[in-house]
Structure formats: C-alpha cells, structure tokens
Amino acid sequence: MRRLSTFLSPILLMLISMLPSLARAQNKPDPIRLCVSTLQNSSHNLINTAWQRSQLIKALERTNKAKDVAKGKTARIETVLLDSNSETDPTVRDQNCQFILHTDVIEVIDAGTSEMGNPRSRSTQVGSAPVDPRTGAPEENRATLSYRVMRAGELEEWASGIVKAHDQAPDEILVSQLMDQTASQVADELRHPH
C-alpha cells in the first residue's frame, strides 16, 4: 500500500500543478480564420500585387506576436490565400474561413508628378539659401489603400477602412507600409469588434 501511495503522489502532484495551465488553455479564444483575396490595383501604377499581398500576410502574422495573443487573451489570426476576389470562392468554405479581406490600392502618387501624371510645378524663391527652412521640405510620395472585411456567407461588409501613407520612400516600400497599417487595423477590428 505504501508503494502505491509513493507511486501515485508524484503523479497527483504533477496533475494538480497542470490544472492552472489546462484552465488557461480552455479559456484561450479560438483562432480567427481570415481568407485574404488577391490584391486589386486601381492606382494605374505598376505594382507587384502578389508580393504586396505576401507582405500583408506577413504583417498579419506579425500581429500574432503581440503580448495579448501570446498570453492567450486575444485570438490568433490564421490567414488563408484566395486566388480570387469572390466571396463565393470554394476555398472560403473548404478552409472554414470566418472572414474575407479584400484590398485595393487606390492611388500611388510620386512626389514629382501630379495626380494626372504631369510633372508638378515647383515654386522657386530667388535669393533664398539652400538651407532656408522657408523653401519647404522635399515633397513626399503618397499612397492610399481601401479595404473591406466580409463575414463569410454574408453579402454586407463587416468592416472597412481607408489607409494612407506618405513618405519619400519608393513606391514599393510605401505600398508595403500600407500593408503593415492595414494588417494592424484589420487585426484590431477582428479581435476587438466595435
């Protein structure tokens, strides 16, 4: 009898010590399955949409490294690539996606061109020194992206937004910044619905 109790007591202690972690695992929210459709480009600029969508996916995955996600307080976001822009894509059903993310790069404007593609006129002050702060900083490139999140099986948008970036960086980097901002906003909306 004594052998049995000496054998069982370490096992019981181990099971008791595991109870808090098991309780936490039960309270952990289920992951959010997000299908990401192909990136649309309405900007009339040449953009590598496959690469930019890859940047968006990576940015969404980085949101899973947040402290609240790691501790199990908020849900992870699992992404699934769609090869279309359709809510009726069979992948949505097959992969059990709860939401679909659609993105569209609306505009990309280089600092040296106007919205119509013509070079912007620049004012010049005669007699001003090159370091004169009144001459203005160099113009920045701009980019705008719209997104909408659809709940799978529904026709109305669940959430939407416009994301803007401006910087002196080249177009590809600027659009990548849009992907980071979009991932952050979408992750926040999915984890904390308003």
Secondary structure as UniProt FT lines:
FT   HELIX           2..27
FT   STRAND          32..36
FT   STRAND          40..41
FT   HELIX           49..62
FT   HELIX           63..65
FT   HELIX           67..70
FT   TURN            71..72
FT   STRAND          77..81
FT   TURN            87..88
FT   HELIX           90..94
FT   TURN            95..96
FT   STRAND          99..109
FT   TURN            111..112
FT   TURN            115..116
FT   TURN            126..127
FT   TURN            130..131
FT   HELIX           133..135
FT   STRAND          141..151
FT   TURN            152..153
FT   STRAND          157..167
FT   HELIX           171..191
//
